[in-house]
């Protein structure tokens, strides 16, 4: 493309949009990480970030060429003439089927924008397979999927010469190419890796809802580039797509909260962000084709339909840990079908009027065909890939590792417990159910303040207390002043006699274990009342009294 015809404003918008889509990757990682157990935080984050490394390479080498080079096979695939991005000077002018008129951006800007879509698509499915994917197997699966599935689907629906475009199907930014394809792939991988041990009783309990909210906020922000950049131009259609994106997300959030309140009696933070993401996924295929009012209706429909879709995993008994099927798969399908009803040529000259706008059922029929084809193709090919990977390098983790993959796969924990979680910054934490010694002190020397009998002296006792959190530096100093020594703090998982009911979306669970801090120390019997009083103040609010004397030290 000649430098003289490049529109700098359009180019900047596409490049910014590409950056926004890439920014969704850490957003997705945080969103998923907040919703899983603390023992799987690093594993799920790595599974979401690895696609950046793997798919960048496959996209540059063959992915872009399959999707957007000169067509062969009557719209089935590109001719590989752009292998390794060679020959871009003679490449077709960057274009999506959604764009009307000439696109005046460098081809490399288009390559970068489309690459970000290829990166994020398979990452979506990791929410369904929490606790079950081996790192090496996932990397191999990513490499194969990004060559054998995604670029073909992108060619069919994003390339103006694609065969599904030829029958009249439309997909603004990936309701079919991204969300439906990723959802079908998630189902295929679930067939291979199966359900987690103890499912559905041992389901998902979010370890950090604030982390999930932060991730959802980043996703929402990035979605403006995801949908707004689809026009490849900074024009009125881009503005309409961006506005529709926000309106649909907000409407779905409102509808989800209302439905959640009606169905469970509570409207939750997790429900709010889940509804928002469902609305964003649902508007994706039609953001640049429908009016603002239509986007509002589509968002409301997403909040209602995707809420009911949460029950699919119970009916069909598949272990979708973070409801990828209900949110992304059903959302992508719903939005693609609603485009057949609400599409408006008046909004986008490249669009087609849907059934409600006088266009008849042609667009709706084309959408149904495209959905069936893409879902079937993605499911079958992904299933073959997953089976092959499982038979070779292995895809599913060994039994017993599902709830503590960070130590198995990473050799680390997400949290070295410091002041944020209640333990001193100098401490180290063990894994799930493990412990780490955080503070220890020697018995005070005779005659010093806080003098107490050493262990083994008459009347020396060992005390233990368990509580939620504490300022351990202050507590340790106070305990030593009262005559305590040999102070040790460990992190424990404690059986709860009457566990509270915790809700995750519309499922309710009663976890039998609670994470506590346990302080164990020695004290002279004479000093023990003061020590007991100090520890008792830390246990206020616990469901059961946990302060007690363990043993009496042997007398000399």
C-alpha positions, 0 to 999 in steps of 0.5 A: 500500500502506498504511503500516500493513501494511508489515513493516519487517524484510522491507523492510530485508531486501529493500533490503539484498538490492537493494544486494547485487545492485548490489554484484555489478556491480563484482564482475563487472567485477573478475572479468572484468577480471582474466581479460582481457589488460591492453590490454582491462581498462578496456573490459571494466570499462566494458561491465560498469558502463554497464548501471547507467546505461542500464538504470536509465533504461529500467527506470523508464520502461518495463521495470518496467511491462512486467514487473509491471504489470497483465497483458495478452495472457494472461500475455505482458506488462504493460499499461504502466500504470506507465510512469515508475512513475506510479500506484504507489499502485494497483499490484499488491501486490509479489509473485513467483510464488515467494512464498507468503502476503502480501508486506508491503513497499513497492512501491518496494522491490520496484521497486529489487530487481527493477531490480538483476536487470535491470541485471546480466543483460546484463552477464554476456554481455560475458565472451563478447565480450571485445575485440569490442564498440564502446562506442556499439553496446553502449549501444544494444544494452543499451537495446533489450535491456532493453526488448525482451527482459528485461522480457518474460521476467521477466513470464513467469516472475517475475510470478505472472500470467506464462504460463510460471508458468501452465504450472507453470514455476518460477525462484527467482531467475533461472536461466532469466530471468537466466542462460539468457536472458543465455547465449542473448543471448551466443550471438546477439551472438557470431554478429554480432561473430564470433571474435577474430583468431587464435582459438583460438591467440590466446585469453585469458590472464588478466593479473591472477588476484588481481583475478579472485579479488577479483571472484569474492569480491564476486560470491559475497557479492552472491549472498546478496542475489541468491538470499536476497532472492527470498522478499521476506521475512526468513523461513525460506525466505530463510535456506534460499535463502542457505544453499543458495547457499553450499553449492552454490557450495562444492560446485561449487568442490570438484568443479571442482578435482577434475575439473581435477586429473583432466583436466589434472593441476593444480587452479588458483585460476582453476578454484576461482573458476570452479567457485564461480561455476558453482555459484552460477549453477546453484543460482539457479533452485532456491535457495528450493525445495530442501533443503540436501542437494539443494543440495549434490548440485546444486553437485557436479553443476554442478562436473562438468557445467560443466567438461565444458561448457568444450569446447563452444566448441571443438566448435561453434567459437564464441569465448566468451572467458571461458566465459560459455556453460559457466558461466552458460548451462549452469549456468542450464539445469542448475539449472532442470532439476535443480529438476524433480528436487529441488523440495520443497514441504516447503521452500517452500509455494509450491514443487512436489515434483520427480520425486525427491520424489514429484511426478512429471514435471510440473515437469520438463516445465514447466522444459523448456518454459520453457527452450526458450521463453526461450532461443529468444526471447532468441536470436532477438530479441537477434540481430535487435537485434545485426544492426540495431546493427551495420548502423547505429552498429556493434557490432564493433570494427575489426580490429586493435583487439581486443587493445588496446581501452583505448587505442582506446575509452578513450584510456587504459591501466588501469595507469600503471606504478608500484611495484606493477608494478616501475616508478617512481611518477613514470613513465608507461607506453605501450600494448601494445608501447609504451614510456614514459621513466621516468628520465633523467640527465645525465652527471656533471660532471668531478670529481664522484663517479661522473665518466665520460666524456661520450657520444662520448668514447673508450671510452664505450659504451651498455648495455642490460638487460632484466628483470622488475621493479626498484626503479628509484629505488634502481637509478638512484642506484646506476648514477649512482654507478658512472658511468652517465648518460642512463639511460632505462627503457622497457616492452617486449614481448619475444619469448620463445625458449622460452615457458612454457605458461600455462593458462586453465581447461582451455586451454593457451597459449604466449604468444610475448611477455613484458612486460619492463622495459628499461634503456638507459644510457651509461657509460665503458668503464672503469666498465662492469664495475661497471655490468654487475654492477649490471644483472646482479643484476636479470636473475637468474632470466630464461630467457635472458641479456638483458644485452649491449653494444649499440654503442660510441659514436663516438670524438672 
